[in-house]
Amino acid sequence: MKKVTEWSRRQLMRAAAGVLVGLASIAAVSAQTIEPASADFDGPRWVATWSVPPMAHGSALGAGSRSFDNQTVRQIIPVSVGGSRVRIKLSNEYGVGALIVGAAHVAVQSTGASTVPGTDRALTFRGQASVVIPEGAAAFSDPVNFAVPSNARLAISLYFPQNTGFVTYHENANQTAYTSAPGNFSDAVDLPVQDDTSVSRYVLTFVEVLSSRSVDGLAIIGDSISEGSTTTRDANRRVSDVLSRWYNPPVGPGRLAVLNQGTGCGRLLFDTCGPKGLARFDREVLNATGVNQVVIELGYVDIIFPTAFGVPEEIVSADQIIAGLKQLVRRARLGGLRVYGATIPPNASTPFPNVHTPENEAKRQAVNQWIRTSRQFDAVVEYDVALRDPSNPLQLLPAYDSGDGIHPNDAGHEAMARAIALSLR
């Protein structure tokens, strides 16, 4: 109870810090959490090694979430840093009623929906094989002994015994989620796949490991630029994956846990695809286990969304974006984090109407100038310089363009990773 009390006290202190900058109401967005019963919950070497930002059904521009009924969903998770024990966090923050998880298992992925024989481990919740997560809440599993090398691909299998309704999800992880035929196949080596068309993540929001030594934790909070929505599916070529491979060798201890908290079409100041950046910052950065550094890549969609989608009442100025970024910087510093500001890349070659306009370009330039010169950040991450075409700085370098003039491809994400690596301490 003492450790739970200490953890709760820190949560309250963070919320109080939010009050100091006039943002106490934002802290309320974080879901209630069912804490793990394990006494080592507050261990100094626990670190989040993978995550996605959760959102509600209907909050994104795509097809939305889905429901499960007497089915197993197997999700492939590319961890960053490895460790000797594993636990997961499940979210029912945006669910409709209590969510029953009948079984949860972790194993090493073989290929597709199959796992490596002999690697499967059952996960428990306060010692029980199943858990009921109240609406608006989340649940940690108990830690399980499980040797995970850095950059491994885990298969997390969740069995939902009855109709879930639309579950909390993340729209585009660019990684296949496999849904089974009816039944509990959470411990099966070969999942009987009924559907393998989804690239969303369902209910699962964090995977944490017990590292062999203290490591740095870096969260990248941004939109689809950092999310990696246009990288090669199932290939783990996102900026976060590239960084992890550089900093975490296949043999020996890892150096950097990397979390990709990018949300496609996510904005800083308005709810669009999930909560606004100002609202989700505590949940996805400040409260993420082991995170001590953050790259902030937000403001791009605030500029282009209102003109591209015809929402003039949501047009914002560069000064409003800068004010929002200042709030995030202050909150990060109150949480003891190093803060890196990512500049906004160009988009003049996009075929989409009303994205690259003179007014939008002026805002982009103004925000980038502030990021570079304000000295608000510990370092500047030059996404703009890394991705732009030297012969035409207002557009992406063709070799880095996924084809829409906005989003970087696999090679572009490597260029972004180099920009971050140049800024890290």
HELIX and SHEET records of a PDB file:
HELIX    1   1 LYS A    2  LEU A   20  1                                  19    
HELIX    2   2 ALA A   24  ALA A   27  1                                   4    
HELIX    3   3 SER A  224  GLU A  227  1                                   4    
HELIX    4   4 VAL A  239  TYR A  247  1                                   9    
HELIX    5   5 GLY A  277  PHE A  281  1                                   5    
HELIX    6   6 ASP A  282  LEU A  286  3                                   5    
HELIX    7   7 TYR A  300  ALA A  308  1                                   9    
HELIX    8   8 PRO A  312  GLU A  314  5                                   3    
HELIX    9   9 ALA A  318  LEU A  334  1                                  17    
HELIX   10  10 PRO A  358  THR A  373  1                                  16    
HELIX   11  11 TYR A  383  LEU A  387  1                                   5    
HELIX   12  12 PRO A  398  TYR A  400  5                                   3    
HELIX   13  13 ASP A  410  ALA A  421  1                                  12    
SHEET    1   A 4 GLN A  32  ILE A  34  0                                        
SHEET    2   A 4 ALA A 137  PHE A 140  1                                        
SHEET    3   A 4 GLY A  83  SER A  91 -1                                        
SHEET    4   A 4 VAL A 144  VAL A 148 -1                                        
SHEET    1   B 5 GLN A  32  ILE A  34  0                                        
SHEET    2   B 5 ALA A 137  PHE A 140  1                                        
SHEET    3   B 5 GLY A  83  SER A  91 -1                                        
SHEET    4   B 5 LEU A 204  LEU A 210 -1                                        
SHEET    5   B 5 TRP A  46  SER A  51 -1                                        
SHEET    1   C 6 ARG A 121  LEU A 123  0                                        
SHEET    2   C 6 ALA A 103  VAL A 108 -1                                        
SHEET    3   C 6 ARG A 153  PHE A 160 -1                                        
SHEET    4   C 6 GLN A  71  PRO A  78 -1                                        
SHEET    5   C 6 ALA A 177  SER A 180 -1                                        
SHEET    6   C 6 VAL A 193  SER A 198 -1                                        
SHEET    1   D 2 LEU A  99  VAL A 101  0                                        
SHEET    2   D 2 VAL A 131  ILE A 133 -1                                        
SHEET    1   E 2 TYR A 169  HIS A 170  0                                        
SHEET    2   E 2 ARG A 201  TYR A 202 -1                                        
SHEET    1   F 5 LEU A 256  GLY A 262  0                                        
SHEET    2   F 5 ASP A 216  GLY A 222  1                                        
SHEET    3   F 5 GLN A 293  GLU A 297  1                                        
SHEET    4   F 5 ARG A 338  ALA A 342  1                                        
SHEET    5   F 5 ALA A 379  VAL A 381  1                                        
SHEET    1   G 2 ARG A 388  ASP A 389  0                                        
SHEET    2   G 2 ASN A 392  LEU A 396 -1                                        
END                                                                             
